Amino acid sequence: MPEYEKAMRPEDITRLFVERSNAGDAAGVAALYEEDAVLAYPPGQRTVGREAIRTLWEKVLADRPRFEPEHPLPTLIHGDIALTSTPPKDGTGARAQVVRRQADGSWLRIIDQPEFTPPAR
């Protein structure tokens, strides 16, 4: 696997995701996840494990979608675990990720909920 820039702050993962996705780099996107991470995507399904996440992103990125940076909400950190989130620019719902600090001080996603909408009232 190529050497990728590491997320040294939890918030770096969102920026790196956008950069790597827009470059069509599915392996680079998957490198932002721990080996046994869980991704709640496609909607209503779960993709488990870095390799399955890479395969999924190869399919998604084949259509060359463009991602825009989104300003993160304040990160909540408790020891080596953090919760990151961003409100989508289109105002529909939210995105949330749980990340874990690695032995080298970098951060990787362990749970990713890339899109969800508020419950109907």
N, C-alpha and C positions, 0 to 999 in steps of 0.2 A: 504494500500500500504506500502511495506517495506520502511525503511529509507535509502535513497541513498545518496552517496556523491554528494554535489552540485558543480556546475561549478562556481567558484568564479572569474574566468576570462573568457571572451568569448572563448579563445583558449582551455580552459579545456573541452569544449563540445566535440570536435573531439576525444580527448583521451578517455573520458568516453564512447563515442559511440563505439569505437573500443573494449574497455574492455568488455562492456556489450554485444555487438553483438557476440564476440568470446565466451562468456560464455553462449550464447543462451538465454539471458534475454530480451525478447521482452518488458516486462513491464518496465524494467530499461531503455531501449532505448526510449520508449514512455515518460518516466519521464523527458527526456531532452527537451520536447516540452511544450509550453503553451497549455491550454485546447482547444483553437480554432485555433491552428497552421495549416498551409497549407504546405503539402509535395508534391512536383512535382514528384511523383513516384507512380506506374510504369510509364516508359517513355510515354509521351503523355497524361498522366492522372494526376488528383490531388486527394490526400487523405487528407481529412479535419477533424481535431479534434484529440485529444490525443487518444481516444478510437479506432478510425478507424486506426490510425497510429500503435497502439499496435497490432491490429488484422493483419494488413499488415505484420508487422515484425515477428509475430508468423509464418506466412506462409513462409516468406523469410528465417528465421533462422531454420526452420524445416529441411532444406537441409544441415545445419551446414557449411555455407560458412566461410572462414577465411578472416578477414580484417587485413590489414597491416597499421600501423601508417603512415600518410603522413604529411610532414612538412608544416605548414600553411604559407600562405602569410601574410604580415603585416595586422593586424586588423585595420579597420577604425571605430573609436568611435565618436559618436555625442550625447552627453548627455546620455540618457538611452538606446540608440539604437546603435548596432554595426553590421558591415558587416564582416563576416569571410569567408575565402576561402582557398582552397587547390588545387594545381595542382595534378591530379592523377599520380601515379608512372608510369603508362603505357603511359603517355604523350598525352592522348586523352581528349582534352577539359579541363573542370574545374569543381569545386564544389563550391557553394556559399550558405551562410546562413545568414539570418538576425536574430539577437538575441536581446532580451530586458532584461534590468536589472530589477530584481524583488525587492519587498519591503525589503527583507532580504539581498540584495546586490548580490545575485547569478544571473546567467544568464540562460535564456531558449530560445530555438529556436521559432521563430514565422513564418518564411518562410524558406523553405529548398529546394534548387535546387541541388540534390545530383549528378547530372551528366548532363552536356550539352557539346556540341561540337561547335567549332567555325563555323560561317556560311560559306557556300561554296562561293568562290570568283568567 
